[in-house]
């Protein structure tokens, strides 16, 4: 396998991490909506936890995308 093919293949494998981030974000917000629907008085506490979870999950996506671009355009 030549190095250019290996670069494209490894960047495609990184897309799996982006798929995981997408499903995780959907899970975070669906759980948040369900929790707020069940207990509206806890919205402020759940809001800060939900935003923190969103930010950490999105950071994983940005790191994976950065690594993919570094591999592709090296």
C-alpha positions, 0 to 999 in steps of 0.5 A: 500500500502506498503512503497516499492510500494509507493517509486517505484510509486513516482519515476515513477511519477518523470519520468513525469518531465523528459518527460517534460524536454525532450520536453522543450529541443526540443522546445528550440533548434527548436526555436533557429534554426528557429530564427537563420535561420530567422536572422543570424546576431543575432546569438551571442545574441541568442546563449547566451540566448539559452545556458542559457535556456538549462542549466536551463532546464537541471538543472530541469532534474538533480534535478528530477533525484536526487530526484528519486534516493533519494526516490528509494535508501533510 
